[in-house]
Amino acid sequence: MAVRGVSIGGTPISVTDGSINVTKDPLYESKMNGIGGETCYEGLVSVSGSFGGLYRSGIGAYFTNMLTDPQTSYTIIVSDESGVGITATTCYLTSGEISARAGEFAKFSLNFVGLDYTIAGA
């Protein structure tokens, strides 16, 4: 049985939430002389997402890489218990946050963009 959650670079991460968003922006071409209809092309795909949870010591490495080596890319998978999920490939961390409040555990969130995606188990 698959595990619900997020995997980044093949390493499972304990999170409380995670998402991958896929958007496709088709390109349309219109004729300047008005003869003929529009032509629709495949378009551009953009992949983005975020995940977060309680801060643990291993999470700090992702923040360090984001700041010191922004060209480090990852494969990020978000899936449920039945193995249905989205894999975002060639992902780059774009922003992150670590927050702490009195009487609570520290929390983190990371945001990313990716170049491509696949859907598994659907």
Buried (B, 14 or more C-beta within 10 A) or exposed (E): EBEBBBBBBEEEBEBEEBEBBBEEEEEEEEEEEEEEEEEEEEEEEBBBBBBBBEBEEEBEEBBEBBEEEEEBBBBBBBBEEEEBBBBBBEBBBEEBEBEEEEEEEEBBBBBBBBEEBEEEEE
